[in-house]
Amino acid sequence: MSTNPIGKGTKTIGINMSGEMAGELTDRAESMHLSVSKYCKIILQQWVESGNKLNLTER
């Protein structure tokens, strides 16, 4: 993580993902007239606030 020059007390997080998943996020964000970054922030914020645990399984 690095310090974000845009906002005090904020951080920028970069992630790598499959092109298919990135495309899906882009399509969903565009359908709501949001940037991919803003869309991801909303989704992650809703998940964290829900208190749900993430179940990881091996494929």
Summary of the structure (lengths in Angstrom):
residues: 59
radius of gyration: 13.7
end to end distance: 28.5
largest distance: 40.1
contacts: 84
relative contact order: 0.09
helix: 47%
strand: 7%
